[in-house]
């Protein structure tokens, strides 16, 4: 009987690593990314949202610098599911991503740009 046990391969779970990562990091693996999205308002008007920045950063200071840099208006919105989200007027996806990388707030690999 022990010979048969040695020949039977053990069950391989291809999702074992993914499950360990999700439970071990407490869901932080998903939140490592900074998501930059664009939302269409009406006509040619659009809205850029930045979500997923670390909580230790001052959102208001980042927003102030973004507004000065790109000559647009913006606000910090408290969302029950997503936490704090920065909203900017216009399509500022490329500008925001380069700004966050140059300021050293986020690495380029951790930015996801969504939309269109």
Biopython code that builds the backbone (N, CA, C, O; Angstrom):
import numpy as np
from Bio.PDB.StructureBuilder import StructureBuilder

atoms = [
    (1, "UNK", "N", (0.818, -1.185, 0.000)),
    (1, "UNK", "CA", (0.000, 0.000, 0.000)),
    (1, "UNK", "C", (0.867, 1.255, 0.000)),
    (1, "UNK", "O", (0.483, 2.255, -0.607)),
    (2, "UNK", "N", (1.996, 1.235, 0.646)),
    (2, "UNK", "CA", (2.848, 2.424, 0.695)),
    (2, "UNK", "C", (3.450, 2.729, -0.675)),
    (2, "UNK", "O", (3.762, 3.885, -0.963)),
    (3, "UNK", "N", (3.625, 1.686, -1.549)),
    (3, "UNK", "CA", (4.136, 1.937, -2.892)),
    (3, "UNK", "C", (3.129, 2.732, -3.712)),
    (3, "UNK", "O", (3.499, 3.624, -4.475)),
    (4, "UNK", "N", (1.847, 2.399, -3.546)),
    (4, "UNK", "CA", (0.826, 3.134, -4.276)),
    (4, "UNK", "C", (0.756, 4.587, -3.819)),
    (4, "UNK", "O", (0.572, 5.489, -4.636)),
    (5, "UNK", "N", (0.900, 4.813, -2.530)),
    (5, "UNK", "CA", (0.860, 6.181, -2.017)),
    (5, "UNK", "C", (2.012, 7.002, -2.582)),
    (5, "UNK", "O", (1.842, 8.190, -2.859)),
    (6, "UNK", "N", (3.161, 6.403, -2.754)),
    (6, "UNK", "CA", (4.321, 7.117, -3.269)),
    (6, "UNK", "C", (4.147, 7.471, -4.739)),
    (6, "UNK", "O", (4.702, 8.470, -5.195)),
    (7, "UNK", "N", (3.384, 6.671, -5.499)),
    (7, "UNK", "CA", (3.234, 6.911, -6.919)),
    (7, "UNK", "C", (2.109, 7.890, -7.236)),
    (7, "UNK", "O", (2.114, 8.513, -8.297)),
    (8, "UNK", "N", (1.170, 8.028, -6.348)),
    (8, "UNK", "CA", (0.046, 8.935, -6.595)),
    (8, "UNK", "C", (0.522, 10.364, -6.340)),
    (8, "UNK", "O", (0.963, 10.696, -5.239)),
    (9, "UNK", "N", (0.428, 11.198, -7.364)),
    (9, "UNK", "CA", (0.867, 12.587, -7.147)),
    (9, "UNK", "C", (-0.134, 13.323, -6.261)),
    (9, "UNK", "O", (-1.332, 13.039, -6.274)),
    (10, "UNK", "N", (0.374, 14.245, -5.516)),
    (10, "UNK", "CA", (-0.509, 15.038, -4.656)),
    (10, "UNK", "C", (-1.264, 16.041, -5.508)),
    (10, "UNK", "O", (-0.820, 16.417, -6.593)),
    (11, "UNK", "N", (-2.385, 16.458, -5.013)),
    (11, "UNK", "CA", (-3.213, 17.402, -5.755)),
    (11, "UNK", "C", (-2.488, 18.744, -5.840)),
    (11, "UNK", "O", (-2.005, 19.268, -4.837)),
    (12, "UNK", "N", (-2.423, 19.279, -7.034)),
    (12, "UNK", "CA", (-1.773, 20.565, -7.259)),
    (12, "UNK", "C", (-2.832, 21.657, -7.347)),
    (12, "UNK", "O", (-3.762, 21.580, -8.150)),
    (13, "UNK", "N", (-2.676, 22.655, -6.523)),
    (13, "UNK", "CA", (-3.613, 23.778, -6.533)),
    (13, "UNK", "C", (-2.932, 24.974, -7.188)),
    (13, "UNK", "O", (-2.052, 25.585, -6.582)),
    (14, "UNK", "N", (-3.326, 25.324, -8.428)),
    (14, "UNK", "CA", (-2.656, 26.427, -9.102)),
    (14, "UNK", "C", (-2.935, 27.792, -8.475)),
    (14, "UNK", "O", (-2.205, 28.749, -8.733)),
    (15, "UNK", "N", (-3.989, 27.893, -7.651)),
    (15, "UNK", "CA", (-4.340, 29.167, -7.044)),
    (15, "UNK", "C", (-3.835, 29.282, -5.608)),
    (15, "UNK", "O", (-4.195, 30.228, -4.907)),
    (16, "UNK", "N", (-3.016, 28.347, -5.160)),
    (16, "UNK", "CA", (-2.560, 28.366, -3.779)),
    (16, "UNK", "C", (-1.763, 29.629, -3.483)),
    (16, "UNK", "O", (-1.944, 30.235, -2.427)),
    (17, "UNK", "N", (-0.877, 30.043, -4.403)),
    (17, "UNK", "CA", (-0.068, 31.236, -4.163)),
    (17, "UNK", "C", (-0.938, 32.481, -4.116)),
    (17, "UNK", "O", (-0.709, 33.358, -3.283)),
    (18, "UNK", "N", (-1.913, 32.576, -4.978)),
    (18, "UNK", "CA", (-2.788, 33.747, -5.014)),
    (18, "UNK", "C", (-3.584, 33.859, -3.719)),
    (18, "UNK", "O", (-3.751, 34.957, -3.188)),
    (19, "UNK", "N", (-4.070, 32.744, -3.213)),
    (19, "UNK", "CA", (-4.843, 32.767, -1.972)),
    (19, "UNK", "C", (-3.975, 33.188, -0.798)),
    (19, "UNK", "O", (-4.428, 33.927, 0.075)),
    (20, "UNK", "N", (-2.732, 32.724, -0.769)),
    (20, "UNK", "CA", (-1.828, 33.091, 0.306)),
    (20, "UNK", "C", (-1.522, 34.582, 0.238)),
    (20, "UNK", "O", (-1.487, 35.253, 1.270)),
    (21, "UNK", "N", (-1.299, 35.110, -0.972)),
    (21, "UNK", "CA", (-0.999, 36.531, -1.112)),
    (21, "UNK", "C", (-2.155, 37.394, -0.642)),
    (21, "UNK", "O", (-1.942, 38.386, 0.054)),
    (22, "UNK", "N", (-3.379, 37.030, -1.013)),
    (22, "UNK", "CA", (-4.533, 37.836, -0.630)),
    (22, "UNK", "C", (-4.756, 37.806, 0.870)),
    (22, "UNK", "O", (-4.976, 38.849, 1.487)),
    (23, "UNK", "N", (-4.701, 36.626, 1.460)),
    (23, "UNK", "CA", (-4.987, 36.540, 2.886)),
    (23, "UNK", "C", (-3.808, 37.033, 3.717)),
    (23, "UNK", "O", (-4.010, 37.631, 4.773)),
    (24, "UNK", "N", (-2.583, 36.792, 3.259)),
    (24, "UNK", "CA", (-1.407, 37.193, 4.021)),
    (24, "UNK", "C", (-1.229, 38.694, 4.054)),
    (24, "UNK", "O", (-0.819, 39.252, 5.072)),
    (25, "UNK", "N", (-1.537, 39.359, 2.937)),
    (25, "UNK", "CA", (-1.357, 40.802, 2.881)),
    (25, "UNK", "C", (-2.582, 41.548, 3.398)),
    (25, "UNK", "O", (-2.550, 42.771, 3.530)),
    (26, "UNK", "N", (-3.640, 40.837, 3.686)),
    (26, "UNK", "CA", (-4.840, 41.483, 4.202)),
    (26, "UNK", "C", (-5.518, 42.345, 3.159)),
    (26, "UNK", "O", (-6.146, 43.350, 3.494)),
    (27, "UNK", "N", (-5.398, 41.964, 1.897)),
    (27, "UNK", "CA", (-6.007, 42.748, 0.838)),
    (27, "UNK", "C", (-5.151, 43.927, 0.403)),
    (27, "UNK", "O", (-5.565, 44.705, -0.457)),
    (28, "UNK", "N", (-3.955, 44.072, 0.987)),
    (28, "UNK", "CA", (-3.107, 45.208, 0.638)),
    (28, "UNK", "C", (-2.506, 45.040, -0.754)),
    (28, "UNK", "O", (-2.104, 46.025, -1.373)),
    (29, "UNK", "N", (-2.440, 43.839, -1.241)),
    (29, "UNK", "CA", (-1.901, 43.621, -2.576)),
    (29, "UNK", "C", (-2.738, 44.309, -3.630)),
    (29, "UNK", "O", (-2.209, 44.769, -4.642)),
    (30, "UNK", "N", (-4.030, 44.384, -3.406)),
    (30, "UNK", "CA", (-4.922, 45.054, -4.347)),
    (30, "UNK", "C", (-4.770, 46.569, -4.197)),
    (30, "UNK", "O", (-4.841, 47.296, -5.188)),
    (31, "UNK", "N", (-4.566, 47.041, -2.991)),
    (31, "UNK", "CA", (-4.529, 48.468, -2.746)),
    (31, "UNK", "C", (-3.165, 49.088, -3.019)),
    (31, "UNK", "O", (-3.010, 50.297, -2.848)),
    (32, "UNK", "N", (-2.172, 48.309, -3.435)),
    (32, "UNK", "CA", (-0.867, 48.871, -3.747)),
    (32, "UNK", "C", (-0.924, 49.753, -4.982)),
    (32, "UNK", "O", (-0.097, 50.652, -5.138)),
    (33, "UNK", "N", (-1.880, 49.512, -5.852)),
    (33, "UNK", "CA", (-1.970, 50.276, -7.088)),
    (33, "UNK", "C", (-2.679, 51.601, -6.867)),
    (33, "UNK", "O", (-3.607, 51.709, -6.066)),
    (34, "UNK", "N", (-2.212, 52.615, -7.605)),
    (34, "UNK", "CA", (-2.900, 53.891, -7.650)),
    (34, "UNK", "C", (-3.649, 53.910, -8.974)),
    (34, "UNK", "O", (-3.045, 53.791, -10.040)),
    (35, "UNK", "N", (-4.962, 54.060, -8.903)),
    (35, "UNK", "CA", (-5.801, 54.024, -10.100)),
    (35, "UNK", "C", (-6.125, 55.456, -10.514)),
    (35, "UNK", "O", (-6.631, 56.250, -9.722)),
    (36, "UNK", "N", (-5.822, 55.764, -11.770)),
    (36, "UNK", "CA", (-6.132, 57.072, -12.327)),
    (36, "UNK", "C", (-7.169, 56.848, -13.417)),
    (36, "UNK", "O", (-6.899, 56.180, -14.414)),
    (37, "UNK", "N", (-8.360, 57.412, -13.220)),
    (37, "UNK", "CA", (-9.466, 57.179, -14.152)),
    (37, "UNK", "C", (-9.978, 58.504, -14.694)),
    (37, "UNK", "O", (-9.785, 59.561, -14.094)),
    (38, "UNK", "N", (-10.634, 58.420, -15.842)),
    (38, "UNK", "CA", (-11.314, 59.586, -16.397)),
    (38, "UNK", "C", (-12.790, 59.241, -16.517)),
    (38, "UNK", "O", (-13.149, 58.145, -16.948)),
    (39, "UNK", "N", (-13.644, 60.188, -16.129)),
    (39, "UNK", "CA", (-15.088, 60.007, -16.236)),
    (39, "UNK", "C", (-15.639, 61.118, -17.116)),
    (39, "UNK", "O", (-15.287, 62.286, -16.955)),
    (40, "UNK", "N", (-16.494, 60.747, -18.033)),
    (40, "UNK", "CA", (-17.120, 61.729, -18.912)),
    (40, "UNK", "C", (-18.264, 62.402, -18.165)),
    (40, "UNK", "O", (-19.095, 61.723, -17.561)),
    (41, "UNK", "N", (-18.313, 63.717, -18.200)),
    (41, "UNK", "CA", (-19.421, 64.447, -17.572)),
    (41, "UNK", "C", (-20.482, 64.722, -18.616)),
    (41, "UNK", "O", (-21.341, 63.873, -18.854)),
    (42, "UNK", "N", (-20.446, 65.857, -19.228)),
    (42, "UNK", "CA", (-21.412, 66.163, -20.276)),
    (42, "UNK", "C", (-20.691, 66.890, -21.415)),
    (42, "UNK", "O", (-19.903, 67.804, -21.175)),
    (43, "UNK", "N", (-20.962, 66.483, -22.636)),
    (43, "UNK", "CA", (-20.294, 67.083, -23.783)),
    (43, "UNK", "C", (-18.817, 66.746, -23.785)),
    (43, "UNK", "O", (-18.436, 65.577, -23.735)),
    (44, "UNK", "N", (-17.993, 67.773, -23.842)),
    (44, "UNK", "CA", (-16.536, 67.552, -23.856)),
    (44, "UNK", "C", (-15.944, 67.584, -22.450)),
    (44, "UNK", "O", (-14.739, 67.386, -22.295)),
    (45, "UNK", "N", (-16.730, 67.820, -21.457)),
    (45, "UNK", "CA", (-16.224, 67.939, -20.084)),
    (45, "UNK", "C", (-15.913, 66.566, -19.507)),
    (45, "UNK", "O", (-16.655, 65.607, -19.719)),
    (46, "UNK", "N", (-14.802, 66.484, -18.770)),
    (46, "UNK", "CA", (-14.430, 65.212, -18.149)),
    (46, "UNK", "C", (-13.859, 65.474, -16.763)),
    (46, "UNK", "O", (-13.582, 66.612, -16.386)),
    (47, "UNK", "N", (-13.691, 64.388, -16.019)),
    (47, "UNK", "CA", (-13.258, 64.438, -14.635)),
    (47, "UNK", "C", (-12.208, 63.359, -14.432)),
    (47, "UNK", "O", (-12.428, 62.209, -14.811)),
    (48, "UNK", "N", (-11.079, 63.704, -13.845)),
    (48, "UNK", "CA", (-10.016, 62.732, -13.573)),
    (48, "UNK", "C", (-10.040, 62.401, -12.086)),
    (48, "UNK", "O", (-10.056, 63.304, -11.250)),
    (49, "UNK", "N", (-10.043, 61.103, -11.748)),
    (49, "UNK", "CA", (-10.035, 60.691, -10.350)),
    (49, "UNK", "C", (-8.760, 59.917, -10.056)),
    (49, "UNK", "O", (-8.307, 59.108, -10.866)),
    (50, "UNK", "N", (-8.187, 60.175, -8.887)),
    (50, "UNK", "CA", (-6.984, 59.490, -8.421)),
    (50, "UNK", "C", (-7.355, 58.776, -7.139)),
    (50, "UNK", "O", (-7.779, 59.400, -6.166)),
    (51, "UNK", "N", (-7.192, 57.446, -7.146)),
    (51, "UNK", "CA", (-7.619, 56.636, -6.011)),
    (51, "UNK", "C", (-6.504, 55.658, -5.647)),
    (51, "UNK", "O", (-5.804, 55.153, -6.526)),
    (52, "UNK", "N", (-6.342, 55.394, -4.364)),
    (52, "UNK", "CA", (-5.406, 54.367, -3.922)),
    (52, "UNK", "C", (-4.095, 54.890, -3.379)),
    (52, "UNK", "O", (-3.174, 54.106, -3.147)),
    (53, "UNK", "N", (-3.980, 56.204, -3.168)),
    (53, "UNK", "CA", (-2.769, 56.734, -2.551)),
    (53, "UNK", "C", (-2.711, 56.284, -1.099)),
    (53, "UNK", "O", (-3.743, 56.034, -0.476)),
    (54, "UNK", "N", (-1.509, 56.183, -0.571)),
    (54, "UNK", "CA", (-1.361, 55.740, 0.818)),
    (54, "UNK", "C", (-1.948, 56.778, 1.766)),
    (54, "UNK", "O", (-1.956, 57.975, 1.475)),
    (55, "UNK", "N", (-2.434, 56.303, 2.892)),
    (55, "UNK", "CA", (-3.131, 57.175, 3.830)),
    (55, "UNK", "C", (-2.199, 58.164, 4.526)),
    (55, "UNK", "O", (-2.658, 59.197, 5.012)),
    (56, "UNK", "N", (-0.892, 57.867, 4.584)),
    (56, "UNK", "CA", (0.008, 58.778, 5.299)),
    (56, "UNK", "C", (0.277, 60.069, 4.522)),
    (56, "UNK", "O", (0.793, 61.032, 5.088)),
    (57, "UNK", "N", (-0.070, 60.095, 3.227)),
    (57, "UNK", "CA", (0.103, 61.320, 2.449)),
    (57, "UNK", "C", (-1.028, 62.288, 2.737)),
    (57, "UNK", "O", (-2.163, 61.887, 2.995)),
    (58, "UNK", "N", (-0.700, 63.563, 2.689)),
    (58, "UNK", "CA", (-1.718, 64.597, 2.859)),
    (58, "UNK", "C", (-2.368, 64.843, 1.503)),
    (58, "UNK", "O", (-1.756, 65.417, 0.603)),
    (59, "UNK", "N", (-3.607, 64.403, 1.372)),
    (59, "UNK", "CA", (-4.314, 64.523, 0.102)),
    (59, "UNK", "C", (-4.488, 65.984, -0.292)),
    (59, "UNK", "O", (-4.416, 66.321, -1.474)),
    (60, "UNK", "N", (-4.718, 66.855, 0.691)),
    (60, "UNK", "CA", (-4.943, 68.265, 0.382)),
    (60, "UNK", "C", (-3.679, 68.930, -0.164)),
    (60, "UNK", "O", (-3.770, 69.785, -1.045)),
    (61, "UNK", "N", (-2.506, 68.555, 0.343)),
    (61, "UNK", "CA", (-1.260, 69.125, -0.168)),
    (61, "UNK", "C", (-0.967, 68.631, -1.582)),
    (61, "UNK", "O", (-0.521, 69.397, -2.435)),
    (62, "UNK", "N", (-1.222, 67.341, -1.823)),
    (62, "UNK", "CA", (-1.033, 66.800, -3.172)),
    (62, "UNK", "C", (-1.988, 67.490, -4.134)),
    (62, "UNK", "O", (-1.603, 67.862, -5.243)),
    (63, "UNK", "N", (-3.240, 67.660, -3.705)),
    (63, "UNK", "CA", (-4.233, 68.324, -4.549)),
    (63, "UNK", "C", (-3.822, 69.760, -4.854)),
    (63, "UNK", "O", (-3.971, 70.225, -5.984)),
    (64, "UNK", "N", (-3.312, 70.452, -3.858)),
    (64, "UNK", "CA", (-2.889, 71.839, -4.061)),
    (64, "UNK", "C", (-1.789, 71.920, -5.113)),
    (64, "UNK", "O", (-1.820, 72.796, -5.978)),
    (65, "UNK", "N", (-0.817, 71.012, -5.046)),
    (65, "UNK", "CA", (0.274, 71.003, -6.028)),
    (65, "UNK", "C", (-0.226, 70.625, -7.419)),
    (65, "UNK", "O", (0.207, 71.204, -8.416)),
    (66, "UNK", "N", (-1.140, 69.651, -7.486)),
    (66, "UNK", "CA", (-1.699, 69.248, -8.784)),
    (66, "UNK", "C", (-2.460, 70.408, -9.423)),
    (66, "UNK", "O", (-2.336, 70.645, -10.625)),
    (67, "UNK", "N", (-3.239, 71.123, -8.632)),
    (67, "UNK", "CA", (-4.026, 72.236, -9.159)),
    (67, "UNK", "C", (-3.122, 73.348, -9.681)),
    (67, "UNK", "O", (-3.397, 73.937, -10.726)),
    (68, "UNK", "N", (-2.043, 73.633, -8.953)),
    (68, "UNK", "CA", (-1.113, 74.674, -9.403)),
    (68, "UNK", "C", (-0.364, 74.243, -10.661)),
    (68, "UNK", "O", (-0.162, 75.037, -11.580)),
    (69, "UNK", "N", (0.041, 72.988, -10.688)),
    (69, "UNK", "CA", (0.847, 72.478, -11.799)),
    (69, "UNK", "C", (0.060, 72.445, -13.105)),
    (69, "UNK", "O", (0.587, 72.805, -14.158)),
    (70, "UNK", "N", (-1.193, 72.015, -13.041)),
    (70, "UNK", "CA", (-1.955, 71.778, -14.271)),
    (70, "UNK", "C", (-3.029, 72.828, -14.528)),
    (70, "UNK", "O", (-3.809, 72.682, -15.469)),
    (71, "UNK", "N", (-3.091, 73.881, -13.716)),
    (71, "UNK", "CA", (-4.061, 74.965, -13.905)),
    (71, "UNK", "C", (-5.480, 74.438, -14.048)),
    (71, "UNK", "O", (-6.178, 74.765, -15.008)),
    (72, "UNK", "N", (-5.898, 73.631, -13.102)),
    (72, "UNK", "CA", (-7.259, 73.104, -13.111)),
    (72, "UNK", "C", (-7.785, 73.119, -11.683)),
    (72, "UNK", "O", (-7.017, 73.266, -10.732)),
    (73, "UNK", "N", (-9.074, 72.968, -11.541)),
    (73, "UNK", "CA", (-9.679, 72.926, -10.218)),
    (73, "UNK", "C", (-9.799, 71.471, -9.779)),
    (73, "UNK", "O", (-9.738, 70.568, -10.613)),
    (74, "UNK", "N", (-9.969, 71.236, -8.490)),
    (74, "UNK", "CA", (-10.106, 69.880, -7.994)),
    (74, "UNK", "C", (-10.589, 69.858, -6.565)),
    (74, "UNK", "O", (-10.703, 70.895, -5.911)),
    (75, "UNK", "N", (-10.870, 68.658, -6.090)),
    (75, "UNK", "CA", (-11.360, 68.487, -4.726)),
    (75, "UNK", "C", (-11.004, 67.092, -4.232)),
    (75, "UNK", "O", (-10.696, 66.199, -5.022)),
    (76, "UNK", "N", (-11.052, 66.917, -2.914)),
    (76, "UNK", "CA", (-10.875, 65.598, -2.298)),
    (76, "UNK", "C", (-12.245, 65.147, -1.820)),
    (76, "UNK", "O", (-12.898, 65.835, -1.035)),
    (77, "UNK", "N", (-12.677, 63.974, -2.303)),
    (77, "UNK", "CA", (-14.002, 63.447, -1.982)),
    (77, "UNK", "C", (-13.837, 62.221, -1.090)),
    (77, "UNK", "O", (-12.984, 61.373, -1.351)),
    (78, "UNK", "N", (-14.639, 62.127, -0.052)),
    (78, "UNK", "CA", (-14.628, 60.956, 0.830)),
    (78, "UNK", "C", (-15.670, 59.964, 0.328)),
    (78, "UNK", "O", (-16.867, 60.248, 0.344)),
    (79, "UNK", "N", (-15.205, 58.792, -0.120)),
    (79, "UNK", "CA", (-16.106, 57.755, -0.624)),
    (79, "UNK", "C", (-16.174, 56.640, 0.408)),
    (79, "UNK", "O", (-15.142, 56.259, 0.960)),
    (80, "UNK", "N", (-17.372, 56.102, 0.687)),
    (80, "UNK", "CA", (-17.469, 55.051, 1.711)),
    (80, "UNK", "C", (-16.717, 53.777, 1.344)),
    (80, "UNK", "O", (-16.182, 53.117, 2.235)),
    (81, "UNK", "N", (-16.657, 53.406, 0.063)),
    (81, "UNK", "CA", (-15.969, 52.180, -0.343)),
    (81, "UNK", "C", (-14.497, 52.414, -0.662)),
    (81, "UNK", "O", (-13.642, 51.616, -0.278)),
    (82, "UNK", "N", (-14.199, 53.508, -1.365)),
    (82, "UNK", "CA", (-12.852, 53.729, -1.879)),
    (82, "UNK", "C", (-11.983, 54.584, -0.977)),
    (82, "UNK", "O", (-10.780, 54.692, -1.214)),
    (83, "UNK", "N", (-12.549, 55.189, 0.036)),
    (83, "UNK", "CA", (-11.776, 56.070, 0.894)),
    (83, "UNK", "C", (-11.698, 57.454, 0.277)),
    (83, "UNK", "O", (-12.657, 57.918, -0.339)),
    (84, "UNK", "N", (-10.556, 58.118, 0.439)),
    (84, "UNK", "CA", (-10.409, 59.448, -0.122)),
    (84, "UNK", "C", (-9.997, 59.359, -1.585)),
    (84, "UNK", "O", (-9.109, 58.587, -1.948)),
    (85, "UNK", "N", (-10.655, 60.158, -2.420)),
    (85, "UNK", "CA", (-10.401, 60.174, -3.853)),
    (85, "UNK", "C", (-10.172, 61.617, -4.274)),
    (85, "UNK", "O", (-10.935, 62.507, -3.899)),
    (86, "UNK", "N", (-9.110, 61.849, -5.059)),
    (86, "UNK", "CA", (-8.836, 63.181, -5.592)),
    (86, "UNK", "C", (-9.539, 63.301, -6.933)),
    (86, "UNK", "O", (-9.392, 62.438, -7.799)),
    (87, "UNK", "N", (-10.305, 64.375, -7.105)),
    (87, "UNK", "CA", (-10.976, 64.640, -8.376)),
    (87, "UNK", "C", (-10.403, 65.910, -8.978)),
    (87, "UNK", "O", (-10.255, 66.919, -8.290)),
    (88, "UNK", "N", (-10.079, 65.857, -10.277)),
    (88, "UNK", "CA", (-9.566, 67.013, -10.999)),
    (88, "UNK", "C", (-10.410, 67.264, -12.225)),
    (88, "UNK", "O", (-10.948, 66.327, -12.815)),
    (89, "UNK", "N", (-10.532, 68.519, -12.616)),
    (89, "UNK", "CA", (-11.272, 68.849, -13.828)),
    (89, "UNK", "C", (-10.417, 68.558, -15.047)),
    (89, "UNK", "O", (-9.212, 68.811, -15.049)),
    (90, "UNK", "N", (-11.050, 68.025, -16.088)),
    (90, "UNK", "CA", (-10.350, 67.761, -17.341)),
    (90, "UNK", "C", (-9.694, 66.397, -17.355)),
    (90, "UNK", "O", (-9.675, 65.688, -16.349)),
    (91, "UNK", "N", (-9.158, 66.041, -18.510)),
    (91, "UNK", "CA", (-8.463, 64.759, -18.667)),
    (91, "UNK", "C", (-6.996, 64.958, -18.315)),
    (91, "UNK", "O", (-6.202, 65.372, -19.159)),
    (92, "UNK", "N", (-6.637, 64.663, -17.072)),
    (92, "UNK", "CA", (-5.284, 64.893, -16.563)),
    (92, "UNK", "C", (-4.557, 63.586, -16.273)),
    (92, "UNK", "O", (-3.636, 63.571, -15.456)),
    (93, "UNK", "N", (-4.943, 62.494, -16.919)),
    (93, "UNK", "CA", (-4.377, 61.179, -16.577)),
    (93, "UNK", "C", (-2.867, 61.136, -16.736)),
    (93, "UNK", "O", (-2.160, 60.749, -15.806)),
    (94, "UNK", "N", (-2.363, 61.526, -17.899)),
    (94, "UNK", "CA", (-0.908, 61.476, -18.153)),
    (94, "UNK", "C", (-0.171, 62.437, -17.234)),
    (94, "UNK", "O", (0.879, 62.106, -16.685)),
    (95, "UNK", "N", (-0.734, 63.635, -17.072)),
    (95, "UNK", "CA", (-0.089, 64.633, -16.226)),
    (95, "UNK", "C", (0.032, 64.156, -14.782)),
    (95, "UNK", "O", (1.082, 64.305, -14.156)),
    (96, "UNK", "N", (-1.045, 63.586, -14.263)),
    (96, "UNK", "CA", (-1.055, 63.133, -12.866)),
    (96, "UNK", "C", (-0.065, 61.982, -12.675)),
    (96, "UNK", "O", (0.652, 61.941, -11.675)),
    (97, "UNK", "N", (-0.023, 61.055, -13.622)),
    (97, "UNK", "CA", (0.889, 59.911, -13.471)),
    (97, "UNK", "C", (2.343, 60.372, -13.482)),
    (97, "UNK", "O", (3.136, 59.911, -12.661)),
    (98, "UNK", "N", (2.711, 61.270, -14.392)),
    (98, "UNK", "CA", (4.097, 61.753, -14.407)),
    (98, "UNK", "C", (4.406, 62.566, -13.150)),
    (98, "UNK", "O", (5.514, 62.486, -12.620)),
    (99, "UNK", "N", (3.436, 63.347, -12.670)),
    (99, "UNK", "CA", (3.647, 64.137, -11.462)),
    (99, "UNK", "C", (3.903, 63.237, -10.254)),
    (99, "UNK", "O", (4.824, 63.487, -9.476)),
    (100, "UNK", "N", (3.086, 62.185, -10.095)),
    (100, "UNK", "CA", (3.232, 61.294, -8.939)),
    (100, "UNK", "C", (4.566, 60.561, -8.968)),
    (100, "UNK", "O", (5.161, 60.321, -7.918)),
    (101, "UNK", "N", (5.040, 60.204, -10.155)),
    (101, "UNK", "CA", (6.326, 59.503, -10.274)),
    (101, "UNK", "C", (7.471, 60.464, -9.982)),
    (101, "UNK", "O", (8.395, 60.119, -9.245)),
    (102, "UNK", "N", (7.423, 61.661, -10.549)),
    (102, "UNK", "CA", (8.503, 62.635, -10.349)),
    (102, "UNK", "C", (8.576, 63.115, -8.903)),
    (102, "UNK", "O", (9.660, 63.395, -8.393)),
    (103, "UNK", "N", (7.434, 63.208, -8.251)),
    (103, "UNK", "CA", (7.418, 63.643, -6.852)),
    (103, "UNK", "C", (7.858, 62.521, -5.908)),
    (103, "UNK", "O", (8.110, 62.770, -4.729)),
    (104, "UNK", "N", (7.952, 61.289, -6.415)),
    (104, "UNK", "CA", (8.375, 60.164, -5.581)),
    (104, "UNK", "C", (7.263, 59.617, -4.707)),
    (104, "UNK", "O", (7.533, 58.890, -3.750)),
    (105, "UNK", "N", (6.032, 59.948, -5.014)),
    (105, "UNK", "CA", (4.903, 59.471, -4.214)),
    (105, "UNK", "C", (4.600, 58.018, -4.542)),
    (105, "UNK", "O", (4.303, 57.225, -3.649)),
    (106, "UNK", "N", (4.675, 57.660, -5.846)),
    (106, "UNK", "CA", (4.343, 56.317, -6.307)),
    (106, "UNK", "C", (5.369, 55.906, -7.355)),
    (106, "UNK", "O", (5.872, 56.740, -8.107)),
    (107, "UNK", "N", (5.674, 54.605, -7.398)),
    (107, "UNK", "CA", (6.528, 54.086, -8.468)),
    (107, "UNK", "C", (5.702, 53.916, -9.736)),
    (107, "UNK", "O", (4.490, 53.710, -9.680)),
    (108, "UNK", "N", (6.374, 54.006, -10.878)),
    (108, "UNK", "CA", (5.669, 53.922, -12.158)),
    (108, "UNK", "C", (4.963, 52.578, -12.327)),
    (108, "UNK", "O", (3.920, 52.511, -12.978)),
    (109, "UNK", "N", (5.517, 51.501, -11.748)),
    (109, "UNK", "CA", (4.920, 50.170, -11.874)),
    (109, "UNK", "C", (3.593, 50.055, -11.112)),
    (109, "UNK", "O", (2.772, 49.190, -11.420)),
    (110, "UNK", "N", (3.386, 50.924, -10.122)),
    (110, "UNK", "CA", (2.202, 50.826, -9.274)),
    (110, "UNK", "C", (1.061, 51.737, -9.721)),
    (110, "UNK", "O", (0.089, 51.919, -8.988)),
    (111, "UNK", "N", (1.174, 52.306, -10.913)),
    (111, "UNK", "CA", (0.120, 53.190, -11.418)),
    (111, "UNK", "C", (-0.646, 52.479, -12.512)),
    (111, "UNK", "O", (-0.052, 51.918, -13.433)),
    (112, "UNK", "N", (-1.964, 52.502, -12.415)),
    (112, "UNK", "CA", (-2.832, 51.956, -13.466)),
    (112, "UNK", "C", (-3.692, 53.100, -13.993)),
    (112, "UNK", "O", (-4.395, 53.771, -13.238)),
    (113, "UNK", "N", (-3.620, 53.305, -15.312)),
    (113, "UNK", "CA", (-4.401, 54.351, -15.942)),
    (113, "UNK", "C", (-5.566, 53.709, -16.653)),
    (113, "UNK", "O", (-5.379, 52.795, -17.457)),
    (114, "UNK", "N", (-6.780, 54.180, -16.365)),
    (114, "UNK", "CA", (-8.006, 53.601, -16.951)),
    (114, "UNK", "C", (-8.691, 54.645, -17.815)),
    (114, "UNK", "O", (-8.484, 55.847, -17.648)),
    (115, "UNK", "N", (-9.500, 54.172, -18.727)),
    (115, "UNK", "CA", (-10.364, 55.054, -19.490)),
    (115, "UNK", "C", (-10.061, 55.075, -20.968)),
    (115, "UNK", "O", (-8.924, 54.853, -21.384)),
    (116, "UNK", "N", (-11.072, 55.340, -21.752)),
    (116, "UNK", "CA", (-11.032, 55.449, -23.210)),
    (116, "UNK", "C", (-10.162, 54.368, -23.797)),
    (116, "UNK", "O", (-10.005, 54.296, -25.016)),
]
sb = StructureBuilder()
sb.init_structure("model")
sb.init_model(0)
sb.init_chain("A")
sb.init_seg("    ")
for serial, (resi, resn, name, xyz) in enumerate(atoms, 1):
    if name == "N":
        sb.init_residue(resn, " ", resi, " ")
    sb.init_atom(name, np.array(xyz, "f"), 0.0, 1.0, " ", f" {name:<3s}", serial, name[0])
structure = sb.get_structure()
